Amino acid sequence: MKKLRKISVRAFTLIEMLVVLLIISILLLLFVPNLTKQKDKVKDTGGSAVIKVVESQAELYELNKAGSATLSKLVESGDITKEQAKSYNDYYAKHPGQARHVAN
């Protein structure tokens, strides 16, 4: 009879796989909170950009129409969108200490 050779295959053991999963879990726990903070920061920066756009459009409206600009007038005239008006209101609801330049 032929001699059967036992082939030794080197592979990861269960303990090694558990260690790798533990390391990945720890890294996720470290990085996920930072990602949510960055998301909030990006949202806040986007909100401040919308504020500048709305206030610029309000100034242009006042120069062209010789009247006071409100959010509803700006939306009706098509200078800003409803989403921009909503974002403007949301930004000042979140930051009540800042001075609002355009009325509702």
N, CA and C atoms as an extended XYZ file, in Angstrom:
312
Properties=species:S:1:pos:R:3:atomname:S:1:resname:S:1:resid:I:1 pbc="F F F"
N         0.816       -1.180        0.000 N   MET     1
C         0.000        0.000        0.000 CA  MET     1
C         0.862        1.246        0.000 C   MET     1
N         0.221        2.232       -0.519 N   LYS     2
C         0.937        3.492       -0.559 CA  LYS     2
C         0.842        4.140        0.798 C   LYS     2
N         1.897        4.821        1.109 N   LYS     3
C         1.870        5.568        2.355 CA  LYS     3
C         1.070        6.851        2.139 C   LYS     3
N         0.149        7.036        3.026 N   LEU     4
C        -0.625        8.272        2.954 CA  LEU     4
C         0.115        9.349        3.732 C   LEU     4
N         0.316       10.402        3.057 N   ARG     5
C         0.979       11.523        3.726 CA  ARG     5
C        -0.060       12.443        4.319 C   ARG     5
N         0.253       12.873        5.464 N   LYS     6
C        -0.630       13.824        6.122 CA  LYS     6
C        -0.151       15.219        5.755 C   LYS     6
N        -1.017       15.972        5.093 N   ILE     7
C        -0.646       17.311        4.657 CA  ILE     7
C        -1.052       18.280        5.763 C   ILE     7
N        -0.091       19.039        6.172 N   SER     8
C        -0.343       20.024        7.216 CA  SER     8
C        -0.622       21.369        6.549 C   SER     8
N        -1.820       21.872        6.746 N   VAL     9
C        -2.211       23.146        6.165 CA  VAL     9
C        -2.217       24.176        7.289 C   VAL     9
N        -1.470       25.229        7.045 N   ARG    10
C        -1.420       26.284        8.041 CA  ARG    10
C        -2.552       27.258        7.760 C   ARG    10
N        -3.366       27.491        8.743 N   ALA    11
C        -4.507       28.394        8.591 CA  ALA    11
C        -4.708       29.150        9.896 C   ALA    11
N        -5.610       30.086        9.843 N   PHE    12
C        -5.922       30.845       11.047 CA  PHE    12
C        -6.745       29.976       12.002 C   PHE    12
N        -6.432       30.098       13.250 N   THR    13
C        -7.221       29.390       14.249 CA  THR    13
C        -8.371       30.278       14.690 C   THR    13
N        -9.264       29.696       15.424 N   LEU    14
C       -10.416       30.438       15.909 CA  LEU    14
C        -9.988       31.576       16.826 C   LEU    14
N        -9.002       31.355       17.639 N   ILE    15
C        -8.522       32.389       18.554 CA  ILE    15
C        -7.908       33.549       17.784 C   ILE    15
N        -7.171       33.267       16.747 N   GLU    16
C        -6.589       34.345       15.939 CA  GLU    16
C        -7.671       35.171       15.255 C   GLU    16
N        -8.708       34.508       14.777 N   MET    17
C        -9.816       35.233       14.145 CA  MET    17
C       -10.550       36.101       15.158 C   MET    17
N       -10.724       35.598       16.378 N   LEU    18
C       -11.378       36.388       17.418 CA  LEU    18
C       -10.551       37.610       17.794 C   LEU    18
N        -9.241       37.479       17.816 N   VAL    19
C        -8.365       38.615       18.116 CA  VAL    19
C        -8.484       39.671       17.022 C   VAL    19
N        -8.509       39.244       15.785 N   VAL    20
C        -8.654       40.187       14.669 CA  VAL    20
C        -9.998       40.906       14.752 C   VAL    20
N       -11.066       40.187       15.037 N   LEU    21
C       -12.383       40.810       15.175 CA  LEU    21
C       -12.431       41.768       16.351 C   LEU    21
N       -11.741       41.442       17.419 N   LEU    22
C       -11.675       42.332       18.576 CA  LEU    22
C       -10.971       43.637       18.217 C   LEU    22
N        -9.888       43.536       17.495 N   ILE    23
C        -9.138       44.735       17.080 CA  ILE    23
C        -9.994       45.602       16.156 C   ILE    23
N       -10.688       44.975       15.215 N   ILE    24
C       -11.553       45.730       14.308 CA  ILE    24
C       -12.679       46.410       15.081 C   ILE    24
N       -13.242       45.719       16.050 N   SER    25
C       -14.322       46.311       16.862 CA  SER    25
C       -13.833       47.511       17.650 C   SER    25
N       -12.645       47.414       18.218 N   ILE    26
C       -12.083       48.538       18.975 CA  ILE    26
C       -11.849       49.735       18.058 C   ILE    26
N       -11.328       49.484       16.861 N   LEU    27
C       -11.108       50.578       15.912 CA  LEU    27
C       -12.431       51.243       15.508 C   LEU    27
N       -13.462       50.439       15.315 N   LEU    28
C       -14.774       51.005       14.980 CA  LEU    28
C       -15.313       51.860       16.119 C   LEU    28
N       -15.139       51.394       17.340 N   LEU    29
C       -15.606       52.172       18.491 CA  LEU    29
C       -14.865       53.497       18.616 C   LEU    29
N       -13.629       53.531       18.164 N   LEU    30
C       -12.857       54.771       18.224 CA  LEU    30
C       -13.233       55.746       17.112 C   LEU    30
N       -13.528       55.241       15.924 N   PHE    31
C       -13.723       56.112       14.774 CA  PHE    31
C       -15.164       56.526       14.523 C   PHE    31
N       -16.148       55.738       14.908 N   VAL    32
C       -17.552       56.076       14.625 CA  VAL    32
C       -17.984       57.368       15.324 C   VAL    32
N       -17.643       57.595       16.604 N   PRO    33
C       -18.030       58.884       17.204 CA  PRO    33
C       -17.406       60.085       16.495 C   PRO    33
N       -16.186       59.943       16.015 N   ASN    34
C       -15.549       61.043       15.285 CA  ASN    34
C       -16.271       61.320       13.971 C   ASN    34
N       -16.761       60.282       13.330 N   LEU    35
C       -17.484       60.476       12.078 CA  LEU    35
C       -18.787       61.231       12.308 C   LEU    35
N       -19.487       60.945       13.398 N   THR    36
C       -20.735       61.659       13.662 CA  THR    36
C       -20.458       63.118       14.008 C   THR    36
N       -19.347       63.381       14.710 N   LYS    37
C       -18.987       64.768       15.003 CA  LYS    37
C       -18.688       65.518       13.712 C   LYS    37
N       -17.990       64.875       12.796 N   GLN    38
C       -17.663       65.516       11.526 CA  GLN    38
C       -18.921       65.772       10.707 C   GLN    38
N       -19.885       64.859       10.781 N   LYS    39
C       -21.139       65.045       10.057 CA  LYS    39
C       -21.872       66.276       10.584 C   LYS    39
N       -21.898       66.441       11.896 N   ASP    40
C       -22.540       67.623       12.484 CA  ASP    40
C       -21.809       68.903       12.086 C   ASP    40
N       -20.488       68.837       12.027 N   LYS    41
C       -19.703       70.016       11.652 CA  LYS    41
C       -19.971       70.400       10.193 C   LYS    41
N       -20.062       69.416        9.326 N   VAL    42
C       -20.349       69.676        7.911 CA  VAL    42
C       -21.751       70.265        7.757 C   VAL    42
N       -22.703       69.740        8.516 N   LYS    43
C       -24.071       70.256        8.453 CA  LYS    43
C       -24.125       71.704        8.925 C   LYS    43
N       -23.377       72.013        9.972 N   ASP    44
C       -23.353       73.375       10.497 CA  ASP    44
C       -22.698       74.338        9.503 C   ASP    44
N       -21.619       73.896        8.867 N   THR    45
C       -20.942       74.721        7.870 CA  THR    45
C       -21.851       74.954        6.663 C   THR    45
N       -22.565       73.920        6.244 N   GLY    46
C       -23.524       74.071        5.147 CA  GLY    46
C       -24.639       75.034        5.506 C   GLY    46
N       -25.080       74.978        6.765 N   GLY    47
C       -26.125       75.905        7.224 CA  GLY    47
C       -25.653       77.341        7.183 C   GLY    47
N       -24.407       77.579        7.578 N   SER    48
C       -23.893       78.954        7.539 CA  SER    48
C       -23.732       79.441        6.101 C   SER    48
N       -23.455       78.534        5.175 N   ALA    49
C       -23.376       78.920        3.762 CA  ALA    49
C       -24.753       79.313        3.229 C   ALA    49
N       -25.775       78.587        3.644 N   VAL    50
C       -27.144       78.920        3.226 CA  VAL    50
C       -27.537       80.280        3.790 C   VAL    50
N       -27.102       80.585        5.014 N   ILE    51
C       -27.392       81.885        5.633 CA  ILE    51
C       -26.842       83.013        4.769 C   ILE    51
N       -25.617       82.843        4.313 N   LYS    52
C       -25.000       83.877        3.470 CA  LYS    52
C       -25.754       84.046        2.160 C   LYS    52
N       -26.190       82.933        1.574 N   VAL    53
C       -26.932       83.003        0.313 CA  VAL    53
C       -28.257       83.725        0.519 C   VAL    53
N       -28.986       83.363        1.567 N   VAL    54
C       -30.303       83.972        1.820 CA  VAL    54
C       -30.147       85.461        2.101 C   VAL    54
N       -29.165       85.824        2.905 N   GLU    55
C       -28.976       87.239        3.225 CA  GLU    55
C       -28.522       88.037        2.005 C   GLU    55
N       -27.719       87.434        1.151 N   SER    56
C       -27.323       88.108       -0.087 CA  SER    56
C       -28.524       88.314       -1.003 C   SER    56
N       -29.367       87.298       -1.104 N   GLN    57
C       -30.566       87.422       -1.927 CA  GLN    57
C       -31.526       88.464       -1.350 C   GLN    57
N       -31.571       88.564       -0.024 N   ALA    58
C       -32.426       89.572        0.611 CA  ALA    58
C       -31.922       90.981        0.287 C   ALA    58
N       -30.622       91.175        0.312 N   GLU    59
C       -30.052       92.483       -0.038 CA  GLU    59
C       -30.351       92.840       -1.486 C   GLU    59
N       -30.186       91.868       -2.381 N   LEU    60
C       -30.499       92.107       -3.789 CA  LEU    60
C       -31.983       92.437       -3.979 C   LEU    60
N       -32.827       91.740       -3.263 N   TYR    61
C       -34.276       91.992       -3.354 CA  TYR    61
C       -34.597       93.413       -2.898 C   TYR    61
N       -33.991       93.826       -1.790 N   GLU    62
C       -34.250       95.171       -1.267 CA  GLU    62
C       -33.741       96.242       -2.225 C   GLU    62
N       -32.613       95.985       -2.889 N   LEU    63
C       -32.090       96.958       -3.854 CA  LEU    63
C       -32.964       97.037       -5.105 C   LEU    63
N       -33.425       95.892       -5.587 N   ASN    64
C       -34.206       95.865       -6.830 CA  ASN    64
C       -35.662       96.280       -6.631 C   ASN    64
N       -36.255       95.893       -5.526 N   LYS    65
C       -37.684       96.132       -5.317 CA  LYS    65
C       -37.964       97.315       -4.388 C   LYS    65
N       -36.963       97.871       -3.786 N   ALA    66
C       -37.094       99.013       -2.874 CA  ALA    66
C       -38.087       98.740       -1.744 C   ALA    66
N       -38.023       97.554       -1.198 N   GLY    67
C       -38.878       97.188       -0.073 CA  GLY    67
C       -38.137       96.223        0.830 C   GLY    67
N       -38.703       95.975        1.994 N   SER    68
C       -38.043       95.053        2.920 CA  SER    68
C       -38.265       93.619        2.457 C   SER    68
N       -37.242       92.806        2.632 N   ALA    69
C       -37.289       91.414        2.191 CA  ALA    69
C       -37.635       90.507        3.367 C   ALA    69
N       -38.545       89.589        3.124 N   THR    70
C       -38.846       88.536        4.082 CA  THR    70
C       -38.638       87.200        3.383 C   THR    70
N       -38.599       86.141        4.164 N   LEU    71
C       -38.398       84.823        3.563 CA  LEU    71
C       -39.531       84.463        2.617 C   LEU    71
N       -40.755       84.778        3.011 N   SER    72
C       -41.897       84.442        2.146 CA  SER    72
C       -41.848       85.214        0.823 C   SER    72
N       -41.431       86.484        0.868 N   LYS    73
C       -41.305       87.264       -0.371 CA  LYS    73
C       -40.192       86.711       -1.257 C   LYS    73
N       -39.093       86.288       -0.636 N   LEU    74
C       -37.980       85.743       -1.411 CA  LEU    74
C       -38.364       84.423       -2.074 C   LEU    74
N       -39.148       83.602       -1.375 N   VAL    75
C       -39.596       82.337       -1.960 CA  VAL    75
C       -40.592       82.598       -3.087 C   VAL    75
N       -41.515       83.536       -2.873 N   GLU    76
C       -42.510       83.861       -3.899 CA  GLU    76
C       -41.859       84.410       -5.163 C   GLU    76
N       -40.821       85.219       -4.992 N   SER    77
C       -40.162       85.806       -6.163 CA  SER    77
C       -39.194       84.829       -6.831 C   SER    77
N       -38.932       83.703       -6.205 N   GLY    78
C       -38.050       82.698       -6.792 CA  GLY    78
C       -36.576       82.947       -6.522 C   GLY    78
N       -36.273       83.881       -5.630 N   ASP    79
C       -34.870       84.163       -5.317 CA  ASP    79
C       -34.232       83.052       -4.483 C   ASP    79
N       -35.019       82.432       -3.621 N   ILE    80
C       -34.541       81.288       -2.840 CA  ILE    80
C       -35.596       80.186       -2.915 C   ILE    80
N       -35.193       78.977       -2.542 N   THR    81
C       -36.127       77.855       -2.539 CA  THR    81
C       -36.733       77.677       -1.148 C   THR    81
N       -37.767       76.859       -1.073 N   LYS    82
C       -38.391       76.571        0.219 CA  LYS    82
C       -37.405       75.854        1.150 C   LYS    82
N       -36.564       75.012        0.569 N   GLU    83
C       -35.571       74.289        1.368 CA  GLU    83
C       -34.557       75.252        1.984 C   GLU    83
N       -34.172       76.272        1.222 N   GLN    84
C       -33.243       77.260        1.761 CA  GLN    84
C       -33.896       78.060        2.882 C   GLN    84
N       -35.174       78.395        2.726 N   ALA    85
C       -35.893       79.119        3.781 CA  ALA    85
C       -36.012       78.256        5.028 C   ALA    85
N       -36.299       76.971        4.832 N   LYS    86
C       -36.391       76.056        5.970 CA  LYS    86
C       -35.039       75.916        6.653 C   LYS    86
N       -33.976       75.794        5.875 N   SER    87
C       -32.630       75.681        6.432 CA  SER    87
C       -32.248       76.951        7.192 C   SER    87
N       -32.660       78.097        6.672 N   TYR    88
C       -32.410       79.375        7.341 CA  TYR    88
C       -33.087       79.415        8.705 C   TYR    88
N       -34.362       79.011        8.743 N   ASN    89
C       -35.092       78.977       10.011 CA  ASN    89
C       -34.495       77.956       10.975 C   ASN    89
N       -34.110       76.779       10.462 N   ASP    90
C       -33.517       75.743       11.311 CA  ASP    90
C       -32.189       76.197       11.906 C   ASP    90
N       -31.397       76.914       11.103 N   TYR    91
C       -30.097       77.375       11.589 CA  TYR    91
C       -30.274       78.343       12.757 C   TYR    91
N       -31.195       79.282       12.619 N   TYR    92
C       -31.392       80.256       13.697 CA  TYR    92
C       -32.150       79.660       14.883 C   TYR    92
N       -32.895       78.596       14.663 N   ALA    93
C       -33.505       77.890       15.794 CA  ALA    93
C       -32.423       77.173       16.604 C   ALA    93
N       -31.402       76.698       15.906 N   LYS    94
C       -30.302       75.995       16.571 CA  LYS    94
C       -29.313       76.970       17.208 C   LYS    94
N       -29.192       78.179       16.666 N   HIS    95
C       -28.267       79.204       17.160 CA  HIS    95
C       -29.056       80.458       17.541 C   HIS    95
N       -29.762       80.436       18.666 N   PRO    96
C       -30.622       81.581       19.018 CA  PRO    96
C       -29.870       82.848       19.397 C   PRO    96
N       -28.597       82.757       19.738 N   GLY    97
C       -27.848       83.934       20.157 CA  GLY    97
C       -27.415       84.827       19.010 C   GLY    97
N       -27.484       84.327       17.783 N   GLN    98
C       -27.047       85.117       16.633 CA  GLN    98
C       -28.176       85.996       16.119 C   GLN    98
N       -27.787       87.131       15.569 N   ALA    99
C       -28.785       88.094       15.060 CA  ALA    99
C       -29.302       87.645       13.711 C   ALA    99
N       -30.603       87.640       13.573 N   ARG   100
C       -31.253       87.250       12.337 CA  ARG   100
C       -31.487       88.493       11.476 C   ARG   100
N       -31.139       88.431       10.192 N   HIS   101
C       -31.229       89.613        9.336 CA  HIS   101
C       -32.479       89.628        8.444 C   HIS   101
N       -33.054       88.461        8.194 N   VAL   102
C       -34.230       88.389        7.325 CA  VAL   102
C       -35.383       87.809        8.140 C   VAL   102
N       -36.503       88.498        8.135 N   ALA   103
C       -37.681       88.036        8.881 CA  ALA   103
C       -38.404       86.941        8.113 C   ALA   103
N       -39.335       86.305        8.770 N   ASN   104
C       -40.127       85.264        8.116 CA  ASN   104
C       -41.096       85.911        7.156 C   ASN   104
